[in-house]
Amino acid sequence: MKKQLNVLYVAAEIAPFGATGGLADVGESLPEVLGEKGVNISRVMPKYKGLEDRYKLEKVCSFIVETSGKANVANIYKYKEDVVTTYFIGNDDYFERDNYYGYNDDDIRFGFFSKAVLEMLIVLSIKPGIIHLNDWQSALISLFLKKEYSHIDFYKEIKVMYTIHNLQYQGLFNKETLDKLCLSTKYFNMESLEYYGKISYMKAGIIFSDIITTVSETYAKEIQTPLYGYGLDGILKKNKNKICGITNGIHYDKFNPQTDSYIKFNYHIDNAIHGKNENKKYLQKHIGLPIKNAPLFGMVSRLSEQKGIDLCLKAISQLIKEDIQFVILGTGDSHYEEQLLQLSKKYPDKLKVMIEFNQEMARLIYASSDFFLMPSLFEPCGLSQIYSMRFGTVPIVRKTGGLVDTVKPFDIGSKTGTGLIFQHYNGDALKESIKKGIGLYKNTDIWKSIVRNCMSQRFSWDESAKMYIDKYNELIN
């Protein structure tokens, strides 16, 4: 007989409460679907600045957590919804700031958060069978639970699942962090937290968890290689028997071109070409591009090397004289922002760049574009290519990670497949894929087929949630 699943889901960001990327989207959607499937699940994240102004939070308790040799107050709040309750850990010094990350004391901020999560459980008498951790910000919880709190009966039977969303961001800090978090230097060795003279929070999650998941099957294999392992491929191969990949999904009701209030003209699979063209005209007028029936290539992305921005810059520069248009939305590395803005000033009738995080504009780009550019150096899963297909926008992607698992190459003969895929990480390879896309766009019959194929895809959280439930049951049974 299976035991009732009681899960605490821990993440540094959960939409809509706080979001900078895909981690927040997963933190919003996956626990909701798990709750709908009968899992008793709660979530916890930091209470960032201004959150109480947007949501009616109930303060439930306060207690002291020691970090950096001083007593710090952890204020616990909760926000209850139909199937999931979200807890927030607040501290005026650590989390009342303008940004979530990027501070010199991020090690202490998220070390405090990790200790406070475990202390909260015993204060509120919440006893999960499984704590589901995500990325480096919560990874230390596994070490505290398995080593520092293991002598306390309350914590002994709790299992840990650790999900790696992006191995590149590992939480690397100086050795002195151990002392600030009241941790022994015995953890400063290759079999524990030590990583090339520093300590790695990500490594703690890998070593001290009971099971490791990644957000796509291909990425689970890639991170065990030197090319994608970022120095952790050895320890990951050593723990390969507890690693599995579960591809992310999306909420198809929330991302629905038939009902989406963010887009100007709603449409469905049978009138998608017309609906998308009407949205394209509106977008072109709205952002100042010439209104014309030319292929529109959209991109909604963090502007970083990982996302292949350098490839885009080269390909766009070489193709700018073609009868095509580009629209790019996102924020990121300043040198990429500046290069894109300069290129858009040089070719204002061909390229529009918006340096901002704008959910409404993102949806309009998904609905209006004919193609979606995602030439990533690596991509653990990626949600944007799934969103684009939902809106009938054909993804152009590099052959890596979750892009391989979700986008299938279009075959003209059989009219099967959903996108264009290139392998080599260079601007010429992306350019050739874009040129191939232009050819597909000009063939009305072919174009209708590939748009329909895209909109017929389903990567819902329903199937992914079932796989998580199976893994949860393996842990507790």
C-alpha positions as CSV (number, residue, x, y, z in Angstrom):
1,M,0.0,0.0,0.0
2,K,1.4,3.4,-1.0
3,K,1.9,6.0,1.6
4,Q,0.3,9.5,1.3
5,L,2.8,11.8,-0.5
6,N,3.7,14.8,1.6
7,V,6.0,17.1,-0.3
8,L,7.7,20.4,0.5
9,Y,8.8,22.2,-2.7
10,V,11.6,24.7,-2.2
11,A,12.8,27.2,-4.7
12,A,14.4,30.7,-4.8
13,E,11.6,31.9,-7.1
14,I,8.0,30.9,-7.8
15,A,5.7,32.7,-10.2
16,P,3.8,34.9,-9.8
17,F,5.4,35.8,-6.5
18,G,8.9,36.3,-7.8
19,A,10.3,35.4,-11.2
20,T,13.5,35.9,-13.3
21,G,13.3,32.8,-15.5
22,G,12.1,29.3,-16.1
23,L,12.7,28.1,-12.6
24,A,9.8,30.3,-11.4
25,D,7.5,29.0,-14.1
26,V,8.1,25.4,-13.0
27,G,7.7,26.4,-9.4
28,E,4.3,27.8,-10.2
29,S,2.9,25.0,-12.5
30,L,4.4,21.7,-11.2
31,P,3.2,21.9,-7.6
32,E,-0.3,23.0,-8.7
33,V,-0.6,19.9,-10.9
34,L,0.8,17.7,-8.3
35,G,-1.7,19.0,-5.8
36,E,-4.5,18.4,-8.3
37,K,-3.3,14.8,-8.5
38,G,-3.6,14.2,-4.8
39,V,-0.1,15.1,-3.5
40,N,-0.2,17.0,-0.2
41,I,2.2,19.7,-1.3
42,S,3.4,23.0,0.1
43,R,5.9,25.5,-1.3
44,V,8.5,27.8,0.3
45,M,10.6,30.7,-1.1
46,P,12.1,33.9,0.2
47,K,9.9,36.9,0.8
48,Y,11.4,39.4,-1.5
49,K,10.9,43.1,-1.3
50,G,7.3,44.4,-1.9
51,L,5.7,41.0,-2.0
52,E,3.3,41.9,0.8
53,D,2.1,44.9,-1.2
54,R,0.8,42.6,-4.0
55,Y,-0.5,39.7,-2.0
56,K,-2.3,39.3,1.3
57,L,0.2,37.3,3.3
58,E,-0.6,35.9,6.7
59,K,2.3,36.1,9.2
60,V,2.4,32.9,11.2
61,C,5.6,33.0,13.3
62,S,9.1,34.2,13.9
63,F,12.2,32.5,15.2
64,I,16.0,33.0,15.3
65,V,18.5,31.6,12.9
66,E,22.3,32.0,13.5
67,T,24.4,33.1,10.5
68,S,27.7,35.2,10.5
69,G,27.9,34.9,14.2
70,K,24.7,36.8,14.9
71,A,21.0,36.1,15.6
72,N,18.8,36.7,12.6
73,V,15.1,36.8,12.7
74,A,13.2,34.6,10.2
75,N,9.6,35.8,9.7
76,I,7.3,33.2,8.3
77,Y,4.3,34.1,6.2
78,K,1.9,32.0,4.2
79,Y,-0.5,32.4,1.3
80,K,-3.1,29.7,0.9
81,E,-4.6,28.7,-2.5
82,D,-6.9,25.9,-3.5
83,V,-4.5,23.1,-3.9
84,V,-1.2,24.5,-2.6
85,T,0.0,26.7,0.3
86,T,3.1,28.8,-0.2
87,Y,5.3,29.8,2.7
88,F,7.6,32.8,2.6
89,I,10.7,33.3,4.7
90,G,11.4,36.9,5.3
91,N,14.3,38.8,6.8
92,D,14.8,42.6,6.4
93,D,18.6,42.4,6.0
94,Y,18.7,39.6,3.5
95,F,15.7,39.8,1.3
96,E,14.4,43.4,1.4
97,R,16.5,44.3,-1.7
98,D,15.9,45.4,-5.2
99,N,17.2,42.2,-6.8
100,Y,17.0,38.5,-6.0
101,Y,20.6,37.6,-6.6
102,G,24.0,39.1,-7.4
103,Y,25.1,40.3,-3.9
104,N,28.4,39.7,-2.2
105,D,26.6,37.9,0.7
106,D,24.4,35.6,-1.5
107,D,26.1,32.7,0.3
108,I,24.8,33.8,3.7
109,R,21.4,34.9,2.3
110,F,20.6,31.5,0.9
111,G,22.4,29.7,3.7
112,F,20.1,31.5,6.1
113,F,17.2,30.6,3.9
114,S,18.2,26.9,3.9
115,K,18.5,26.7,7.7
116,A,15.2,28.6,8.1
117,V,13.3,26.2,5.9
118,L,14.3,23.3,8.1
119,E,13.6,25.2,11.3
120,M,10.2,26.3,10.0
121,L,9.1,22.7,9.6
122,I,9.6,21.9,13.3
123,V,8.2,25.2,14.5
124,L,5.0,24.7,12.4
125,S,4.9,20.9,12.9
126,I,5.0,20.3,9.1
127,K,6.5,16.9,8.5
128,P,7.0,16.2,4.8
129,G,8.1,12.8,3.6
130,I,10.1,14.5,0.8
131,I,11.7,17.9,0.4
132,H,12.0,18.8,-3.3
133,L,14.9,21.2,-3.8
134,N,15.7,23.3,-6.9
135,D,19.1,24.7,-8.0
136,W,21.9,26.0,-5.9
137,Q,20.0,28.4,-3.8
138,S,18.3,25.7,-1.8
139,A,20.9,22.9,-2.3
140,L,22.4,23.3,1.2
141,I,19.2,22.1,2.7
142,S,20.3,18.5,1.8
143,L,23.5,18.8,3.7
144,F,21.9,20.4,6.7
145,L,19.2,17.8,6.7
146,K,21.4,14.7,6.2
147,K,24.4,15.8,8.3
148,E,23.6,18.6,10.8
149,Y,20.0,17.8,11.7
150,S,20.1,14.0,11.4
151,H,20.4,13.4,15.1
152,I,16.9,14.9,15.6
153,D,14.2,12.3,15.3
154,F,11.8,14.8,13.6
155,Y,14.1,14.9,10.5
156,K,15.4,11.4,10.3
157,E,13.0,9.9,7.7
158,I,12.7,12.9,5.4
159,K,14.0,12.1,1.8
160,V,15.4,14.7,-0.6
161,M,14.9,15.1,-4.3
162,Y,17.2,17.7,-6.0
163,T,16.3,19.2,-9.4
164,I,19.0,20.8,-11.5
165,H,17.6,23.4,-13.8
166,N,20.9,24.9,-14.9
167,L,24.2,23.4,-13.9
168,Q,26.1,26.5,-15.0
169,Y,25.0,28.5,-12.0
170,Q,26.5,26.5,-9.1
171,G,26.6,28.9,-6.1
172,L,30.4,29.1,-5.7
173,F,31.8,30.8,-2.6
174,N,34.9,31.1,-0.5
175,K,35.8,28.5,2.1
176,E,35.1,31.1,4.9
177,T,31.4,30.6,4.1
178,L,31.4,27.4,6.1
179,D,32.3,29.2,9.3
180,K,29.7,31.8,8.7
181,L,27.0,29.1,8.4
182,C,28.4,27.2,11.5
183,L,29.5,24.3,9.3
184,S,32.7,22.4,9.9
185,T,35.7,22.5,7.6
186,K,35.4,18.7,7.4
187,Y,33.0,19.5,4.4
188,F,35.9,21.2,2.6
189,N,37.1,18.2,0.6
190,M,36.5,16.7,-2.9
191,E,33.9,14.2,-1.7
192,S,31.8,17.0,-0.2
193,L,31.6,20.7,-1.0
194,E,35.1,21.6,-2.2
195,Y,35.3,22.7,-5.8
196,Y,38.6,24.0,-7.1
197,G,39.4,25.9,-3.9
198,K,35.9,27.1,-3.3
199,I,32.7,25.5,-2.0
200,S,29.9,24.6,-4.4
201,Y,26.3,24.7,-3.1
202,M,25.2,22.8,-6.2
203,K,27.6,20.0,-5.3
204,A,25.9,19.7,-1.9
205,G,22.6,19.0,-3.6
206,I,24.2,16.4,-5.8
207,I,26.0,14.5,-3.1
208,F,23.5,14.7,-0.2
209,S,20.2,14.2,-2.0
210,D,18.5,10.8,-2.4
211,I,17.6,11.4,-6.1
212,I,18.6,13.9,-8.7
213,T,16.4,15.0,-11.5
214,T,17.1,17.3,-14.4
215,V,14.5,19.1,-16.6
216,S,15.0,16.9,-19.7
217,E,16.2,13.5,-20.6
218,T,19.0,14.7,-22.9
219,Y,20.3,17.2,-20.4
220,A,20.6,14.4,-17.7
221,K,23.1,12.7,-20.1
222,E,24.8,15.9,-21.2
223,I,25.8,17.1,-17.7
224,Q,27.8,13.9,-17.2
225,T,30.2,15.0,-20.0
226,P,33.1,17.5,-19.7
227,L,31.5,19.8,-22.3
228,Y,28.3,20.4,-20.3
229,G,29.3,19.3,-16.8
230,Y,31.0,22.6,-15.8
231,G,33.5,20.7,-13.7
232,L,30.9,18.6,-12.0
233,D,30.7,15.8,-14.6
234,G,32.9,13.5,-12.5
235,I,30.8,13.7,-9.4
236,L,27.6,13.4,-11.5
237,K,28.9,10.3,-13.2
238,K,29.7,8.9,-9.8
239,N,26.1,9.5,-8.8
240,K,24.6,8.5,-12.2
241,N,22.4,5.8,-10.7
242,K,20.3,8.4,-8.9
243,I,20.0,10.8,-11.9
244,C,17.0,10.9,-14.2
245,G,15.5,13.5,-16.6
246,I,11.9,14.6,-16.6
247,T,11.0,17.1,-19.3
248,N,9.2,20.3,-18.2
249,G,5.7,21.0,-19.4
250,I,3.6,24.1,-19.7
251,H,0.0,25.0,-18.7
252,Y,-1.9,24.7,-21.9
253,D,-4.9,26.5,-20.5
254,K,-2.8,29.5,-19.4
255,F,-0.9,29.6,-22.8
256,N,-3.8,29.4,-25.2
257,P,-4.1,31.5,-28.3
258,Q,-7.8,31.0,-28.3
259,T,-8.3,32.8,-25.0
260,D,-5.1,34.7,-24.2
261,S,-5.9,38.3,-23.2
262,Y,-2.4,39.5,-23.9
263,I,-2.7,39.0,-27.6
264,K,-4.7,41.3,-30.0
265,F,-6.5,38.6,-32.1
266,N,-7.3,35.2,-30.7
267,Y,-7.1,32.2,-33.0
268,H,-7.1,28.4,-33.0
269,I,-5.5,25.7,-35.1
270,D,-7.9,26.0,-38.0
271,N,-7.5,29.7,-38.5
272,A,-4.0,30.1,-37.2
273,I,-2.4,31.6,-40.3
274,H,-5.0,34.4,-40.5
275,G,-4.9,35.0,-36.7
276,K,-1.1,35.2,-36.6
277,N,-1.0,37.5,-39.6
278,E,-3.4,39.9,-37.9
279,N,-1.3,39.8,-34.7
280,K,1.8,40.4,-36.8
281,K,0.3,43.6,-38.3
282,Y,-0.7,44.9,-34.9
283,L,2.8,44.1,-33.5
284,Q,4.6,45.7,-36.4
285,K,2.6,48.9,-36.0
286,H,2.9,48.9,-32.2
287,I,6.7,48.6,-32.2
288,G,7.5,50.6,-35.4
289,L,8.3,48.0,-38.0
290,P,7.0,48.4,-41.5
291,I,3.6,46.6,-41.9
292,K,4.3,43.9,-44.5
293,N,3.8,40.2,-45.0
294,A,7.4,39.3,-44.5
295,P,8.7,36.4,-42.3
296,L,9.0,37.6,-38.7
297,F,11.6,36.0,-36.5
298,G,11.0,36.5,-32.8
299,M,13.2,35.9,-29.8
300,V,12.2,36.2,-26.1
301,S,15.3,35.4,-24.0
302,R,17.9,36.2,-21.4
303,L,20.6,38.0,-23.3
304,S,23.6,35.8,-22.4
305,E,26.1,33.6,-24.1
306,Q,24.2,30.5,-23.2
307,K,21.3,31.7,-25.3
308,G,23.4,32.0,-28.5
309,I,23.1,35.8,-28.8
310,D,26.5,36.0,-30.5
311,L,25.1,33.6,-33.2
312,C,22.0,35.8,-33.6
313,L,24.1,39.0,-34.1
314,K,26.2,37.3,-36.8
315,A,23.2,35.7,-38.6
316,I,21.1,38.9,-38.5
317,S,23.9,41.0,-39.8
318,Q,24.4,38.6,-42.8
319,L,20.7,38.3,-43.6
320,I,19.6,41.9,-43.0
321,K,19.1,42.6,-46.7
322,E,16.6,39.8,-47.1
323,D,12.9,40.6,-47.0
324,I,12.6,39.5,-43.3
325,Q,12.1,41.2,-39.9
326,F,13.4,40.4,-36.4
327,V,12.0,41.3,-33.0
328,I,14.0,40.6,-29.8
329,L,12.8,41.0,-26.2
330,G,14.9,40.4,-23.1
331,T,17.6,41.6,-20.7
332,G,21.0,40.3,-19.8
333,D,24.7,41.0,-20.4
334,S,25.3,44.7,-21.1
335,H,27.6,44.1,-24.0
336,Y,24.9,42.0,-25.8
337,E,22.3,44.6,-25.0
338,E,24.4,47.3,-26.5
339,Q,25.3,45.4,-29.7
340,L,21.7,44.5,-30.3
341,L,20.6,48.1,-29.8
342,Q,23.3,49.4,-32.1
343,L,22.3,46.9,-34.8
344,S,18.6,47.9,-34.5
345,K,19.5,51.6,-34.8
346,K,21.4,50.8,-38.0
347,Y,18.5,48.8,-39.5
348,P,15.3,50.2,-37.9
349,D,13.1,48.7,-40.6
350,K,14.4,45.2,-40.1
351,L,15.2,44.8,-36.4
352,K,13.4,45.9,-33.2
353,V,15.1,45.3,-29.8
354,M,13.4,45.8,-26.5
355,I,15.6,45.6,-23.4
356,E,13.0,44.7,-20.8
357,F,11.1,41.9,-19.0
358,N,7.5,42.3,-20.3
359,Q,5.2,39.3,-20.1
360,E,2.5,40.9,-22.2
361,M,4.9,41.8,-25.0
362,A,6.4,38.2,-24.8
363,R,3.0,36.7,-25.5
364,L,2.4,39.1,-28.4
365,I,5.7,38.1,-29.9
366,Y,4.9,34.4,-29.6
367,A,1.5,34.9,-31.3
368,S,2.8,37.3,-34.0
369,S,6.1,35.7,-35.1
370,D,6.4,33.1,-37.8
371,F,9.6,31.7,-36.4
372,F,11.1,31.6,-32.9
373,L,14.9,31.8,-32.5
374,M,16.5,29.6,-29.8
375,P,20.1,28.9,-30.9
376,S,21.3,27.9,-27.4
377,L,24.8,26.8,-26.5
378,F,23.1,24.5,-24.0
379,E,19.5,24.3,-22.9
380,P,18.6,22.2,-19.9
381,C,14.9,22.1,-21.0
382,G,13.7,25.4,-22.3
383,L,10.1,26.5,-22.2
384,S,10.1,29.2,-24.9
385,Q,10.3,26.7,-27.7
386,I,7.2,24.9,-26.2
387,Y,5.4,28.2,-25.8
388,S,6.2,29.1,-29.4
389,M,4.8,25.9,-30.8
390,R,1.6,26.4,-28.7
391,F,1.1,29.7,-30.6
392,G,1.9,28.1,-34.0
393,T,5.4,29.7,-34.2
394,V,8.0,27.5,-35.7
395,P,11.1,27.1,-33.5
396,I,14.7,27.3,-34.9
397,V,16.9,25.6,-32.3
398,R,20.3,24.1,-31.8
399,K,20.6,20.4,-31.2
400,T,21.1,20.3,-27.5
401,G,19.4,19.5,-24.2
402,G,15.6,19.8,-23.9
403,L,15.4,21.3,-27.4
404,V,16.2,17.9,-28.8
405,D,13.5,16.3,-26.7
406,T,10.8,18.7,-27.7
407,V,11.4,19.9,-31.2
408,K,11.4,17.4,-34.1
409,P,13.0,18.4,-37.5
410,F,10.5,19.2,-40.2
411,D,10.5,16.8,-43.2
412,I,9.1,18.3,-46.4
413,G,8.4,14.9,-48.0
414,S,6.2,13.6,-45.2
415,K,5.2,17.0,-43.8
416,T,6.1,15.8,-40.3
417,G,8.1,17.6,-37.6
418,T,7.8,20.9,-35.9
419,G,10.9,23.0,-36.4
420,L,14.4,23.6,-37.8
421,I,17.4,22.1,-36.0
422,F,21.1,22.8,-36.6
423,Q,24.0,21.2,-34.8
424,H,27.2,23.3,-35.0
425,Y,27.4,26.3,-32.7
426,N,28.2,29.0,-35.2
427,G,26.4,31.9,-36.9
428,D,26.6,30.3,-40.4
429,A,24.7,27.3,-39.2
430,L,22.0,29.5,-37.7
431,K,21.9,31.6,-40.9
432,E,21.4,28.5,-43.1
433,S,18.5,27.4,-40.9
434,I,16.9,30.9,-41.2
435,K,17.2,30.8,-45.0
436,K,15.6,27.3,-45.0
437,G,12.8,28.7,-42.9
438,I,12.2,31.5,-45.4
439,G,11.8,28.9,-48.1
440,L,9.2,27.0,-46.0
441,Y,7.3,30.2,-45.3
442,K,6.9,31.0,-49.0
443,N,5.3,27.6,-49.7
444,T,1.7,28.1,-48.5
445,D,0.8,24.3,-48.4
446,I,4.0,23.4,-46.5
447,W,3.6,26.4,-44.2
448,K,0.1,25.4,-43.1
449,S,1.4,21.9,-42.3
450,I,4.2,22.9,-40.1
451,V,2.1,25.5,-38.2
452,R,-0.6,22.8,-37.6
453,N,2.1,20.4,-36.5
454,C,3.4,22.9,-33.9
455,M,0.0,23.6,-32.5
456,S,-0.8,19.9,-32.2
457,Q,2.1,19.3,-29.8
458,R,1.4,18.6,-26.2
459,F,4.1,18.9,-23.5
460,S,1.7,19.3,-20.6
461,W,2.6,19.1,-16.9
462,D,0.2,16.2,-16.6
463,E,2.6,13.6,-17.9
464,S,5.6,15.1,-16.2
465,A,3.8,15.3,-12.9
466,K,3.0,11.5,-13.1
467,M,6.7,10.9,-13.5
468,Y,7.6,13.0,-10.5
469,I,4.9,11.1,-8.5
470,D,6.5,7.8,-9.5
471,K,9.9,9.1,-8.3
472,Y,8.4,10.4,-5.0
473,N,6.8,6.9,-4.4
474,E,10.2,5.2,-5.1
475,L,11.7,7.4,-2.4
476,I,9.2,6.8,0.4
477,N,8.3,3.2,-0.4
